[in-house]
């Protein structure tokens, strides 16, 4: 793992803010609603399904990050209800501007080539016509945010070109 990649995987604070240091950030929502959780999400959150939001963040129109946020249904009806109405605004608006939001440590990992998570992400990347120009992400990081005892897990996967960029402190 390169030092640059490690800095992206371990960078605290808002990923969106870090991406903005490299240009204009826009967001495309690719999927949102009540869906089953992946095995890792079930393990982390202790439930089998809930509210899922999948997005692609672009820097100056170039795909940079594929992200998936999941929370139990009770949380999206409670302290995380604003997730449903974000539209094309980043989740960072809720995570880093709300009181009493706490974050568990970041966990970085390389997604196995044949894992269900990576295959799903590649399909979503392809739907947007992105694999021709920019290959799908390989590395991701996850963390769980808590508000009033309710979790949201965020998975952020970096396009290979992004991991070579400087990341601000």
DSSP file (Angstrom, degrees, kcal/mol; ACC not computed):
  #  RESIDUE AA STRUCTURE BP1 BP2  ACC     N-H-->O    O-->H-N    N-H-->O    O-->H-N    TCO  KAPPA ALPHA  PHI   PSI    X-CA   Y-CA   Z-CA
    1    1 A X              0   0    0      0, 0.0     2,-0.0     0, 0.0     0, 0.0   0.000 360.0 360.0 360.0 130.4    0.0    0.0    0.0
    2    2 A X     >  -     0   0    0      1,-0.1     4,-2.4     4,-0.0     5,-0.1  -0.316 360.0-117.3 -73.5 159.5    1.4    3.4   -1.0
    3    3 A X  H  > S+     0   0    0      2,-0.2     4,-2.1     1,-0.2     5,-0.1   0.874 116.2  53.8 -63.7 -37.1    1.8    6.2    1.5
    4    4 A X  H  > S+     0   0    0      2,-0.2     4,-1.8     1,-0.2    -1,-0.2   0.929 109.2  47.0 -64.5 -45.5   -0.7    8.3   -0.5
    5    5 A X  H  > S+     0   0    0      1,-0.2     4,-2.5     2,-0.2     5,-0.2   0.927 110.4  53.4 -60.9 -44.9   -3.3    5.6   -0.4
    6    6 A X  H  X S+     0   0    0     -4,-2.4     4,-1.8     1,-0.2    -1,-0.2   0.892 106.2  53.2 -58.5 -40.7   -2.8    5.1    3.3
    7    7 A X  H  X S+     0   0    0     -4,-2.1     4,-0.9     1,-0.2    -1,-0.2   0.908 110.5  47.1 -62.6 -41.1   -3.3    8.8    3.9
    8    8 A X  H  < S+     0   0    0     -4,-1.8     3,-0.4     1,-0.2    -2,-0.2   0.911 112.9  48.7 -65.8 -41.8   -6.7    8.7    2.0
    9    9 A X  H  < S+     0   0    0     -4,-2.5    -1,-0.2     1,-0.2    -2,-0.2   0.792 120.6  36.1 -69.1 -27.5   -7.8    5.5    3.9
   10   10 A X  H  < S+     0   0    0     -4,-1.8    -1,-0.2    -5,-0.2     2,-0.2   0.422  82.9 127.6-106.0  -0.1   -6.9    7.0    7.3
   11   11 A X     <  -     0   0    0     -4,-0.9   158,-0.1    -3,-0.4     7,-0.1  -0.399  49.4-144.9 -65.1 123.5   -7.8   10.7    6.8
   12   12 A X        +     0   0    0     -2,-0.2    -1,-0.1   157,-0.1    -2,-0.0  -0.250  57.6  30.0 -78.2 173.3  -10.2   11.9    9.5
   13   13 A X  S    S-     0   0    0      4,-0.0     2,-0.4    -2,-0.0     3,-0.1  -0.286 108.1  -8.0  78.1-161.5  -13.0   14.4    9.0
   14   14 A X     >  -     0   0    0      1,-0.2     4,-1.5    82,-0.1     5,-0.1  -0.576  44.8-161.9 -80.1 121.9  -15.0   15.0    5.9
   15   15 A X  H  > S+     0   0    0     -2,-0.4     4,-2.6     2,-0.2     5,-0.2   0.895  94.4  58.3 -64.8 -40.2  -14.0   13.1    2.7
   16   16 A X  H  > S+     0   0    0      1,-0.2     4,-2.1     2,-0.2    -1,-0.2   0.907 104.1  51.1 -57.3 -43.0  -16.1   15.6    0.7
   17   17 A X  H  > S+     0   0    0      1,-0.2     4,-0.6     2,-0.2    -1,-0.2   0.894 110.2  49.6 -62.4 -39.5  -14.1   18.5    2.1
   18   18 A X  H >< S+     0   0    0     -4,-1.5     3,-0.8     1,-0.2    -2,-0.2   0.894 110.0  50.6 -66.6 -39.4  -10.8   16.8    1.1
   19   19 A X  H >< S+     0   0    0     -4,-2.6     3,-2.3     1,-0.2     4,-0.3   0.872 101.0  63.3 -65.5 -35.7  -12.1   16.1   -2.4
   20   20 A X  H >< S+     0   0    0     -4,-2.1     3,-0.9     1,-0.3    -1,-0.2   0.719  87.6  70.9 -63.2 -20.5  -13.1   19.8   -2.8
   21   21 A X  T << S+     0   0    0     -3,-0.8    -1,-0.3    -4,-0.6    -2,-0.2   0.659 102.2  45.9 -66.9 -14.0   -9.4   20.7   -2.4
   22   22 A X  T <  S-     0   0    0     -3,-2.3     2,-0.3     1,-0.3    -1,-0.2   0.374 126.6 -64.7-111.2   1.1   -9.0   19.1   -5.9
   23   23 A X  S <  S-     0   0    0     -3,-0.9     2,-0.4    -4,-0.3    -1,-0.3  -0.948  80.8 -20.7 148.7-167.0  -12.0   20.7   -7.7
   24   24 A X        -     0   0    0     -2,-0.3    36,-3.3    -3,-0.1     2,-0.5  -0.634  57.4-149.5 -79.2 125.8  -15.7   21.0   -7.9
   25   25 A X  E     +A   59   0A   0     -2,-0.4     2,-0.3    34,-0.2    34,-0.2  -0.849  19.2 174.7-101.2 127.1  -17.4   18.0   -6.2
   26   26 A X  E     -A   58   0A   0     32,-2.0    32,-2.9    -2,-0.5     2,-0.4  -0.862  17.3-141.8-123.5 163.6  -20.8   16.8   -7.4
   27   27 A X  E     -A   57   0A   0     -2,-0.3     2,-0.5    61,-0.3    30,-0.2  -0.985   7.8-163.4-133.4 135.7  -22.8   13.8   -6.3
   28   28 A X  E     -A   56   0A   0     28,-2.6    28,-2.3    -2,-0.4     2,-0.6  -0.980  17.1-142.5-116.8 121.7  -24.9   11.3   -8.3
   29   29 A X  E     +A   55   0A   0     -2,-0.5    26,-0.3    26,-0.2     3,-0.1  -0.746  22.3 175.3 -82.6 121.9  -27.3    9.1   -6.3
   30   30 A X  E     +     0   0A   0     24,-2.4     2,-0.3    -2,-0.6    25,-0.2   0.675  65.3   3.2 -99.7 -21.3  -27.3    5.7   -7.9
   31   31 A X  E     +A   54   0A   0     23,-1.6    23,-3.2     2,-0.0    -1,-0.3  -0.952  60.7 166.8-164.6 140.5  -29.6    3.9   -5.4
   32   32 A X  E     +A   53   0A   0     -2,-0.3     2,-0.3    21,-0.2    21,-0.2  -0.937  32.8  62.1-160.2 138.4  -31.6    4.7   -2.3
   33   33 A X  E    S-A   52   0A   0     19,-2.2    19,-2.9    -2,-0.3     2,-0.5  -0.911  84.3 -24.3 145.7-169.0  -34.2    3.0   -0.2
   34   34 A X  E    S+A   51   0A   0     -2,-0.3     2,-0.3    17,-0.2    17,-0.2  -0.659  71.3 150.7 -80.0 120.9  -35.0    0.0    1.9
   35   35 A X  E     -A   50   0A   0     15,-2.5    15,-2.2    -2,-0.5     2,-0.1  -0.951  49.3 -88.8-145.9 160.2  -32.7   -2.9    1.0
   36   36 A X  E     -A   49   0A   0     -2,-0.3    13,-0.3    13,-0.2     2,-0.2  -0.454  46.3-120.7 -68.5 147.8  -31.0   -6.0    2.5
   37   37 A X        -     0   0    0     11,-3.0     2,-0.1    -2,-0.1    -1,-0.1  -0.541  22.8-110.3 -85.6 155.9  -27.6   -5.3    4.1
   38   38 A X     >  -     0   0    0     -2,-0.2     4,-2.6     1,-0.1     3,-0.4  -0.427  39.3 -99.7 -75.9 160.2  -24.4   -7.1    3.0
   39   39 A X  H  > S+     0   0    0      1,-0.2     4,-2.2     2,-0.2     5,-0.2   0.881 124.0  49.9 -52.3 -43.8  -23.0   -9.6    5.5
   40   40 A X  H  > S+     0   0    0      1,-0.2     4,-2.4     2,-0.2    -1,-0.2   0.891 111.9  48.9 -63.5 -38.6  -20.4   -7.2    6.8
   41   41 A X  H  > S+     0   0    0     -3,-0.4     4,-2.7     2,-0.2     5,-0.4   0.895 109.3  52.0 -68.3 -40.5  -23.1   -4.5    7.4
   42   42 A X  H  X S+     0   0    0     -4,-2.6     4,-2.2     1,-0.2     5,-0.3   0.913 112.3  47.0 -60.2 -41.9  -25.3   -7.0    9.1
   43   43 A X  H  < S+     0   0    0     -4,-2.2    -2,-0.2    -5,-0.2    -1,-0.2   0.919 115.3  44.5 -66.0 -44.1  -22.5   -7.9   11.4
   44   44 A X  H  < S+     0   0    0     -4,-2.4    -2,-0.2     1,-0.2    -1,-0.2   0.861 126.7  28.6 -70.2 -36.4  -21.5   -4.3   12.1
   45   45 A X  H  < S-     0   0    0     -4,-2.7    -2,-0.2     2,-0.2    -3,-0.2   0.596  96.8-128.8-106.2 -13.3  -25.1   -3.0   12.7
   46   46 A X  S  < S+     0   0    0     -4,-2.2     2,-0.3    -5,-0.4    -3,-0.1   0.689  73.7  95.6  76.7  17.4  -26.8   -6.1   14.0
   47   47 A X        -     0   0    0     -6,-0.3    -1,-0.2    -5,-0.3    -2,-0.2  -0.944  68.2-136.0-137.6 160.9  -29.8   -6.0   11.6
   48   48 A X  S    S+     0   0    0     -2,-0.3   -11,-3.0     1,-0.1     2,-0.3   0.712  81.7   7.0 -92.0 -22.4  -30.5   -7.7    8.2
   49   49 A X  E     +A   36   0A   0    -13,-0.3    24,-0.5    -7,-0.1     2,-0.3  -0.963  64.2 131.2-153.1 167.9  -32.0   -4.7    6.3
   50   50 A X  E     -AB  35  72A   0    -15,-2.2   -15,-2.5    -2,-0.3     2,-0.5  -0.941  60.5 -24.4 175.7-155.1  -32.5   -1.0    6.5
   51   51 A X  E     -AB  34  71A   0     20,-2.6    20,-1.9    -2,-0.3     2,-0.4  -0.732  56.2-170.5 -88.5 128.4  -32.1    2.2    4.6
   52   52 A X  E     -AB  33  70A   0    -19,-2.9   -19,-2.2    -2,-0.5     2,-0.4  -0.952   9.0-174.6-121.1 136.8  -29.3    2.2    1.9
   53   53 A X  E     -AB  32  69A   0     16,-2.4    16,-2.7    -2,-0.4     2,-0.4  -0.981   3.6-173.2-132.4 121.5  -27.9    5.1    0.0
   54   54 A X  E     +AB  31  68A   0    -23,-3.2   -24,-2.4    -2,-0.4   -23,-1.6  -0.949  13.3 166.7-116.5 134.7  -25.4    4.6   -2.8
   55   55 A X  E     -AB  29  67A   0     12,-2.5    12,-2.8    -2,-0.4     2,-0.4  -0.936  30.6-139.6-141.0 160.7  -23.6    7.5   -4.5
   56   56 A X  E     -AB  28  66A   0    -28,-2.3   -28,-2.6    -2,-0.3     2,-0.5  -0.998  18.6-152.1-119.8 128.5  -20.8    8.4   -6.8
   57   57 A X  E     -AB  27  65A   0      8,-3.0     7,-3.0    -2,-0.4     8,-1.8  -0.857  13.2-161.5 -98.1 134.1  -18.8   11.6   -6.0
   58   58 A X  E     -AB  26  63A   0    -32,-2.9   -32,-2.0    -2,-0.5     2,-0.6  -0.897  12.6-149.1-116.3 144.5  -17.2   13.3   -8.9
   59   59 A X  E >  S-AB  25  62A   0      3,-2.8     3,-2.1    -2,-0.4   -34,-0.2  -0.965  88.4 -19.2-111.0 117.9  -14.4   15.8   -9.0
   60   60 A X  T 3  S-     0   0    0    -36,-3.3    -1,-0.2    -2,-0.6   -35,-0.1   0.864 131.1 -51.3  51.5  38.7  -14.7   18.2  -11.9
   61   61 A X  T 3  S+     0   0    0    -37,-0.5     2,-0.5     1,-0.2    -1,-0.3   0.387 114.3 117.8  84.1  -3.6  -17.0   15.6  -13.6
   62   62 A X  E <  S-B   59   0A   0     -3,-2.1    -3,-2.8     1,-0.0    -1,-0.2  -0.850  73.1-111.0-100.4 129.0  -14.6   12.7  -13.1
   63   63 A X  E     +B   58   0A   0     -2,-0.5    -5,-0.2    -5,-0.2     3,-0.1  -0.354  48.0 158.4 -62.2 129.1  -15.8    9.8  -11.0
   64   64 A X  E     +     0   0A   0     -7,-3.0    95,-3.3     1,-0.3     2,-0.4   0.730  55.2  20.3-120.2 -41.3  -13.7    9.7   -7.8
   65   65 A X  E     -BC  57 158A   0     -8,-1.8    -8,-3.0    93,-0.2     2,-0.5  -0.999  49.8-157.1-142.2 135.2  -15.5    7.8   -5.0
   66   66 A X  E     -BC  56 157A   0     91,-2.3    91,-3.1    -2,-0.4     2,-0.4  -0.958  27.6-174.8-106.1 129.7  -18.3    5.3   -4.8
   67   67 A X  E     -BC  55 156A   0    -12,-2.8   -12,-2.5    -2,-0.5     2,-0.4  -0.951  18.5-166.6-132.3 148.5  -19.9    5.3   -1.4
   68   68 A X  E     -BC  54 155A   0     87,-2.4    87,-2.7    -2,-0.4     2,-0.4  -0.996   6.3-170.9-133.9 126.8  -22.6    3.3    0.4
   69   69 A X  E     -BC  53 154A   0    -16,-2.7   -16,-2.4    -2,-0.4     2,-0.4  -0.964   7.5-176.3-119.1 135.0  -24.3    4.4    3.6
   70   70 A X  E     +BC  52 153A   0     83,-2.4    83,-2.6    -2,-0.4     2,-0.3  -0.979   8.1 167.1-133.8 143.9  -26.5    2.1    5.6
   71   71 A X  E     -B   51   0A   0    -20,-1.9   -20,-2.6    -2,-0.4    81,-0.1  -0.989  40.7 -96.2-150.4 147.9  -28.6    2.5    8.7
   72   72 A X  E >>  -B   50   0A   0     79,-0.4     4,-1.6    -2,-0.3     3,-0.7  -0.244  38.9-112.3 -60.5 154.4  -31.4    0.5   10.4
   73   73 A X  H 3> S+     0   0    0    -24,-0.5     4,-0.9     1,-0.3     5,-0.2   0.859 116.7  57.9 -58.5 -37.6  -34.9    1.5    9.6
   74   74 A X  H 34 S+     0   0    0      1,-0.2     4,-0.3     2,-0.2    -1,-0.3   0.853 105.7  50.5 -62.0 -34.0  -35.5    2.7   13.2
   75   75 A X  H X4>S+     0   0    0     -3,-0.7     5,-2.6     1,-0.2     3,-0.6   0.852 106.3  53.3 -73.2 -34.8  -32.6    5.2   12.8
   76   76 A X  H 3<5S+     0   0    0     -4,-1.6    -1,-0.2     1,-0.3     8,-0.2   0.649 110.8  48.3 -76.8 -12.7  -33.9    6.6    9.5
   77   77 A X  T 3<5S+     0   0    0     -4,-0.9    -1,-0.3    -5,-0.2    -2,-0.2   0.501 125.3  28.9 -95.3  -7.9  -37.2    7.3   11.3
   78   78 A X  T X 5S-     0   0    0     -3,-0.6     3,-1.7    -4,-0.3     4,-0.2   0.281 130.1  -8.9-118.3-118.4  -35.3    8.9   14.2
   79   79 A X  T 3 5S+     0   0    0      1,-0.3     3,-0.3    68,-0.2    -3,-0.1   0.687 134.5  45.9 -66.9 -18.9  -32.0   10.7   14.4
   80   80 A X  T > <S+     0   0    0     -5,-2.6     3,-2.0     1,-0.2     4,-0.3   0.130  73.3 116.7-107.3  20.4  -30.9    9.9   10.8
   81   81 A X  G X   +     0   0    0     -3,-1.7     3,-1.2     1,-0.3     4,-0.4   0.774  64.6  69.8 -60.8 -26.3  -34.2   10.8    9.1
   82   82 A X  G >  S+     0   0    0     -3,-0.3     3,-0.9     1,-0.2    -1,-0.3   0.686  80.5  78.2 -65.9 -16.8  -32.5   13.6    7.2
   83   83 A X  G X  S+     0   0    0     -3,-2.0     3,-1.2     1,-0.2     4,-0.3   0.875  87.5  57.9 -57.2 -37.4  -30.7   10.9    5.2
   84   84 A X  G <  S+     0   0    0     -3,-1.2     3,-0.2    -4,-0.3    -1,-0.2   0.756 109.1  43.8 -67.6 -24.2  -33.8   10.3    3.1
   85   85 A X  G <  S+     0   0    0     -3,-0.9    -1,-0.2    -4,-0.4    -2,-0.2   0.233  80.3 101.8-107.3  14.3  -34.0   13.9    2.0
   86   86 A X    X   +     0   0    0     -3,-1.2     3,-1.9    -4,-0.2     2,-0.2   0.835  50.1 175.1 -68.2 -32.0  -30.4   14.6    1.1
   87   87 A X  T 3  S-     0   0    0     -4,-0.3    -1,-0.2     1,-0.3    -2,-0.0  -0.442  73.1 -13.6  60.0-127.6  -30.8   14.3   -2.7
   88   88 A X  T 3  S+     0   0    0     -2,-0.2     2,-0.3     2,-0.1   -61,-0.3   0.236 111.5 108.6 -93.3  14.7  -27.5   15.2   -4.3
   89   89 A X  S <  S-     0   0    0     -3,-1.9     2,-0.1     1,-0.1   -63,-0.0  -0.682  77.7-104.5 -85.9 146.5  -26.1   16.8   -1.2
   90   90 A X    >   -     0   0    0     -2,-0.3     3,-1.7     1,-0.1     4,-0.3  -0.366  16.1-125.4 -71.7 149.2  -23.3   14.8    0.5
   91   91 A X  T >> S+     0   0    0      1,-0.3     3,-2.1     2,-0.2     4,-2.1   0.739 103.1  81.5 -61.4 -24.0  -23.9   12.8    3.7
   92   92 A X  H 3> S+     0   0    0      1,-0.3     4,-2.4     2,-0.2    -1,-0.3   0.790  77.3  70.2 -54.5 -27.4  -21.1   14.8    5.3
   93   93 A X  H <4 S+     0   0    0     -3,-1.7    -1,-0.3     1,-0.2     4,-0.2   0.820 109.4  33.3 -60.9 -29.2  -23.6   17.6    5.8
   94   94 A X  H <> S+     0   0    0     -3,-2.1     4,-1.0    -4,-0.3     3,-0.3   0.841 119.2  50.3 -90.5 -39.7  -25.2   15.4    8.5
   95   95 A X  H  < S+     0   0    0     -4,-2.1    -2,-0.2     1,-0.2    -3,-0.2   0.837 120.5  30.0 -72.6 -33.6  -22.1   13.7    9.8
   96   96 A X  T  < S+     0   0    0     -4,-2.4    -1,-0.2    -5,-0.2    -3,-0.1   0.345 121.4  46.0-113.5   7.2  -19.9   16.7   10.4
   97   97 A X  T  4 S+     0   0    0     -3,-0.3     2,-0.3    -5,-0.2    -2,-0.2   0.481  91.1  89.5-122.3  -8.5  -22.4   19.5   11.2
   98   98 A X  S >< S-     0   0    0     -4,-1.0     3,-0.8     1,-0.1     2,-0.1  -0.655  76.9-114.3 -93.0 146.8  -24.7   17.8   13.7
   99   99 A X  T 3  S+     0   0    0     -2,-0.3     3,-0.1     1,-0.2    -2,-0.1  -0.376  93.0  21.1 -72.0 154.9  -24.2   17.7   17.4
  100  100 A X  T 3  S+     0   0    0      1,-0.2     2,-0.6    47,-0.1    48,-0.6   0.721  80.1 143.8  61.9  26.1  -23.5   14.5   19.3
  101  101 A X  E <   -D  147   0A   0     -3,-0.8     2,-0.3    46,-0.1    -1,-0.2  -0.869  27.1-172.7 -95.4 125.3  -22.3   12.6   16.2
  102  102 A X  E     -D  146   0A   0     44,-2.4    44,-3.1    -2,-0.6     2,-0.4  -0.895  10.3-145.7-118.0 148.7  -19.4   10.3   17.2
  103  103 A X  E     -D  145   0A   0     -2,-0.3    42,-0.2    42,-0.2     3,-0.1  -0.947   5.8-140.6-119.8 130.8  -17.3    8.2   14.8
  104  104 A X        -     0   0    0     40,-3.2    42,-0.0    -2,-0.4     0, 0.0  -0.354  50.7 -71.4 -72.6 165.6  -15.8    4.8   15.3
  105  105 A X        -     0   0    0      1,-0.1    39,-0.3    38,-0.1     2,-0.2  -0.217  53.0-107.3 -59.7 149.4  -12.3    4.2   13.9
  106  106 A X        -     0   0    0     37,-0.1     2,-0.5   -96,-0.1    37,-0.2  -0.539  28.8-158.9 -74.7 142.5  -11.8    4.0   10.2
  107  107 A X  E     -E  142   0A   0     35,-2.3    35,-2.2    -2,-0.2     2,-0.3  -0.984   6.3-161.4-125.9 118.7  -11.0    0.6    8.7
  108  108 A X  E     +E  141   0A   0     -2,-0.5     2,-0.3    33,-0.2    33,-0.2  -0.738  17.0 162.8 -99.0 148.1   -9.3    0.4    5.3
  109  109 A X  E     -E  140   0A   0     31,-2.6    31,-2.7    -2,-0.3     2,-0.5  -0.991  40.0-116.7-159.9 153.9   -9.3   -2.7    3.1
  110  110 A X  E     -E  139   0A   0     -2,-0.3     2,-0.4    29,-0.2    29,-0.2  -0.828  39.2-125.6 -89.1 127.5   -8.7   -3.9   -0.4
  111  111 A X        -     0   0    0     27,-3.1    -2,-0.0    -2,-0.5    -1,-0.0  -0.622  27.0-114.1 -77.5 124.9  -11.9   -5.4   -1.8
  112  112 A X    >   -     0   0    0     -2,-0.4     3,-1.8     1,-0.1     6,-0.3  -0.309  24.1-119.8 -58.9 140.8  -11.4   -8.9   -3.1
  113  113 A X  T 3  S+     0   0    0      1,-0.3    -1,-0.1     5,-0.1    -2,-0.1   0.830 110.0  36.2 -51.6 -40.8  -11.9   -9.1   -6.8
  114  114 A X  T 3  S+     0   0    0      4,-0.1    -1,-0.3     5,-0.0    -2,-0.1   0.257  86.8 126.1-102.8  12.6  -14.7  -11.6   -6.7
  115  115 A X    <>  -     0   0    0     -3,-1.8     4,-2.5     1,-0.1     5,-0.2  -0.377  68.5-123.2 -69.4 150.7  -16.5  -10.3   -3.6
  116  116 A X  H  > S+     0   0    0      1,-0.2     4,-2.3     2,-0.2     5,-0.2   0.872 111.7  55.0 -60.7 -37.3  -20.2   -9.5   -3.8
  117  117 A X  H  > S+     0   0    0      2,-0.2     4,-2.4     1,-0.2    -1,-0.2   0.948 110.6  42.9 -62.1 -49.3  -19.4   -5.9   -2.7
  118  118 A X  H  > S+     0   0    0     -6,-0.3     4,-2.6     1,-0.2    -2,-0.2   0.905 113.5  51.8 -66.7 -40.0  -16.8   -5.3   -5.4
  119  119 A X  H  X S+     0   0    0     -4,-2.5     4,-2.2     2,-0.2    -1,-0.2   0.909 111.1  48.2 -62.9 -41.1  -18.9   -6.9   -8.1
  120  120 A X  H  X S+     0   0    0     -4,-2.3     4,-2.4    -5,-0.2    -2,-0.2   0.936 111.9  49.2 -62.6 -46.5  -21.9   -4.8   -7.1
  121  121 A X  H  X S+     0   0    0     -4,-2.4     4,-2.6     1,-0.2    -2,-0.2   0.908 109.7  51.4 -61.6 -42.7  -19.8   -1.6   -7.1
  122  122 A X  H  X S+     0   0    0     -4,-2.6     4,-2.6     2,-0.2    -1,-0.2   0.910 109.3  50.8 -61.7 -42.3  -18.3   -2.4  -10.5
  123  123 A X  H  X S+     0   0    0     -4,-2.2     4,-2.2     2,-0.2    -2,-0.2   0.921 111.6  47.3 -61.3 -43.2  -21.8   -2.9  -12.0
  124  124 A X  H  X S+     0   0    0     -4,-2.4     4,-1.0     2,-0.2    -2,-0.2   0.902 111.8  50.6 -64.1 -40.5  -22.9    0.4  -10.6
  125  125 A X  H  <>S+     0   0    0     -4,-2.6     5,-2.0     1,-0.2     3,-0.5   0.910 110.9  49.8 -61.0 -43.6  -19.8    2.1  -12.0
  126  126 A X  H ><5S+     0   0    0     -4,-2.6     3,-2.3     1,-0.2    -2,-0.2   0.864 100.9  62.6 -66.0 -37.3  -20.6    0.5  -15.4
  127  127 A X  H 3<5S+     0   0    0     -4,-2.2    -1,-0.2     1,-0.3    -2,-0.2   0.831 104.4  48.9 -57.4 -31.3  -24.2    1.7  -15.3
  128  128 A X  T 3<5S-     0   0    0     -4,-1.0    -1,-0.3    -3,-0.5    -2,-0.2   0.416 118.1-115.9 -88.0   2.1  -22.8    5.2  -15.3
  129  129 A X  T < 5S+     0   0    0     -3,-2.3     4,-0.3    -5,-0.1    -3,-0.2   0.831  75.8 130.2  71.2  32.2  -20.4    4.4  -18.2
  130  130 A X    >>< +     0   0    0     -5,-2.0     4,-2.7     1,-0.2     3,-0.6   0.708  45.3  74.0 -96.2 -21.1  -17.4    4.9  -16.1
  131  131 A X  T 34 S+     0   0    0      1,-0.2    -1,-0.2    -6,-0.2    -5,-0.1   0.727  87.9  65.4 -71.1 -18.6  -15.2    1.8  -16.6
  132  132 A X  T 34 S+     0   0    0     -3,-0.2    -1,-0.2     1,-0.1     3,-0.1   0.918 120.7  18.1 -65.3 -41.8  -14.2    2.9  -20.1
  133  133 A X  T <4 S+     0   0    0     -3,-0.6     2,-0.5    -4,-0.3    -2,-0.2   0.865 135.4  27.4 -97.4 -45.8  -12.3    6.0  -18.7
  134  134 A X  S  < S-     0   0    0     -4,-2.7    -1,-0.3    26,-0.0     3,-0.1  -0.974  79.2-128.1-126.4 120.1  -11.8    5.3  -15.1
  135  135 A X        -     0   0    0     -2,-0.5    25,-0.4    -3,-0.1    26,-0.2  -0.279  38.1 -94.3 -63.9 153.1  -11.5    1.8  -13.6
  136  136 A X        -     0   0    0      1,-0.1    24,-0.2    23,-0.1    -1,-0.1  -0.244  52.2 -85.8 -64.2 154.1  -13.7    0.9  -10.6
  137  137 A X        -     0   0    0     20,-0.2    22,-0.2     1,-0.1    -1,-0.1  -0.185  35.9-177.8 -60.5 153.5  -12.4    1.4   -7.1
  138  138 A X        +     0   0    0     20,-0.9   -27,-3.1     1,-0.2     2,-0.3   0.623  65.6  58.8-118.6 -37.2  -10.4   -1.4   -5.4
  139  139 A X  E     +EF 110 158A   0     19,-0.6    19,-2.0   -29,-0.2     2,-0.3  -0.742  61.4 171.5-101.2 145.3   -9.7    0.1   -2.0
  140  140 A X  E     -EF 109 157A   0    -31,-2.7   -31,-2.6    -2,-0.3     2,-0.3  -0.930  19.9-148.8-142.5 168.5  -12.3    1.3    0.5
  141  141 A X  E     -EF 108 156A   0     15,-2.1    15,-2.7    -2,-0.3     2,-0.3  -0.981  13.3-163.8-136.1 151.4  -12.6    2.5    4.0
  142  142 A X  E     +EF 107 155A   0    -35,-2.2   -35,-2.3    -2,-0.3     2,-0.3  -0.955  12.4 164.1-132.5 150.9  -15.5    2.0    6.5
  143  143 A X  E     - F   0 154A   0     11,-1.7    11,-2.9    -2,-0.3     2,-0.5  -0.969  28.7-127.8-158.6 159.0  -16.6    3.6    9.7
  144  144 A X  E     - F   0 153A   0     -2,-0.3   -40,-3.2   -39,-0.3     2,-0.4  -0.934  17.7-157.9-112.1 131.0  -19.7    3.7   11.8
  145  145 A X  E     -DF 103 152A   0      7,-3.1     7,-2.0    -2,-0.5     2,-0.4  -0.841   9.7-154.8-103.9 144.2  -21.1    7.1   13.0
  146  146 A X  E     +DF 102 151A   0    -44,-3.1   -44,-2.4    -2,-0.4     2,-0.4  -0.959  16.9 173.6-124.6 137.6  -23.4    7.2   16.0
  147  147 A X  E >  S-DF 101 150A   0      3,-2.1     3,-1.9    -2,-0.4   -68,-0.2  -0.946  78.7 -17.5-141.5 121.6  -26.1    9.7   17.0
  148  148 A X  T 3  S-     0   0    0    -48,-0.6   -69,-0.1    -2,-0.4     3,-0.1   0.857 128.6 -52.8  51.4  39.4  -28.3    9.2   20.0
  149  149 A X  T 3  S+     0   0    0      1,-0.2     2,-0.4   -70,-0.0    -1,-0.3   0.523 113.8 117.7  79.8   5.8  -27.3    5.5   20.0
  150  150 A X  E <   - F   0 147A   0     -3,-1.9    -3,-2.1   -75,-0.1    -1,-0.2  -0.915  53.6-141.1-111.2 131.6  -28.3    4.9   16.4
  151  151 A X  E     - F   0 146A   0     -2,-0.4   -79,-0.4    -5,-0.2     2,-0.4  -0.552  18.0-174.0 -94.5 153.8  -25.6    3.9   13.8
  152  152 A X  E     - F   0 145A   0     -7,-2.0    -7,-3.1    -2,-0.2     2,-0.5  -0.958  16.3-153.3-134.2 122.5  -24.9    4.8   10.2
  153  153 A X  E     -CF  70 144A   0    -83,-2.6   -83,-2.4    -2,-0.4     2,-0.5  -0.842   9.3-163.0 -96.7 134.0  -22.1    2.8    8.5
  154  154 A X  E     -CF  69 143A   0    -11,-2.9   -11,-1.7    -2,-0.5     2,-0.5  -0.966   6.6-170.1-118.4 128.6  -20.3    4.6    5.6
  155  155 A X  E     -CF  68 142A   0    -87,-2.7   -87,-2.4    -2,-0.5     2,-0.5  -0.981   6.0-171.7-115.6 125.7  -18.2    2.7    3.1
  156  156 A X  E     -CF  67 141A   0    -15,-2.7   -15,-2.1    -2,-0.5     2,-0.5  -0.979   2.8-165.8-122.6 123.9  -16.1    4.9    0.7
  157  157 A X  E     -CF  66 140A   0    -91,-3.1   -91,-2.3    -2,-0.5     2,-0.4  -0.935  13.4-140.8-115.2 129.0  -14.3    3.3   -2.2
  158  158 A X  E     -CF  65 139A   0    -19,-2.0   -20,-0.9    -2,-0.5   -19,-0.6  -0.734  11.9-125.6 -97.7 129.0  -11.6    5.3   -4.0
  159  159 A X    >>  -     0   0    0    -95,-3.3     3,-1.3    -2,-0.4     4,-1.1  -0.444  35.6-112.8 -60.4 143.0  -11.1    5.4   -7.8
  160  160 A X  T 34 S+     0   0    0    -25,-0.4     4,-0.4     1,-0.3     3,-0.3   0.834 115.0  56.6 -52.4 -37.2   -7.4    4.5   -8.4
  161  161 A X  T >4 S+     0   0    0      1,-0.2     3,-1.0   -26,-0.2     4,-0.3   0.829 101.5  57.7 -66.4 -29.9   -6.5    7.9   -9.7
  162  162 A X  G X4 S+     0   0    0     -3,-1.3     3,-2.0     1,-0.2    -1,-0.2   0.877  95.3  63.3 -67.6 -36.9   -7.8    9.6   -6.5
  163  163 A X  G 3< S+     0   0    0     -4,-1.1    -1,-0.2     1,-0.3  -155,-0.2   0.617  98.3  57.2 -67.3 -10.0   -5.4    7.6   -4.2
  164  164 A X  G <  S+     0   0    0     -3,-1.0    -1,-0.3    -4,-0.4    -2,-0.2   0.542  88.9  98.2 -94.1  -8.8   -2.5    9.3   -6.0
  165  165 A X  S <  S-     0   0    0     -3,-2.0     2,-0.2    -4,-0.3  -157,-0.1  -0.392  85.3-100.2 -77.3 155.5   -3.7   12.8   -5.1
  166  166 A X        -     0   0    0     -2,-0.1     2,-0.5  -159,-0.0    -1,-0.1  -0.525  34.9-146.4 -68.3 139.2   -2.4   14.8   -2.2
  167  167 A X        -     0   0    0     -2,-0.2  -148,-0.1    -4,-0.1  -149,-0.0  -0.961  14.9-125.8-113.8 127.6   -4.7   14.7    0.7
  168  168 A X              0   0    0     -2,-0.5  -150,-0.0  -150,-0.2  -147,-0.0  -0.280 360.0 360.0 -68.0 153.0   -5.0   17.8    2.9
  169  169 A X              0   0    0   -158,-0.1    -1,-0.1  -151,-0.0  -157,-0.1   0.498 360.0 360.0 -70.4 360.0   -4.4   17.5    6.6
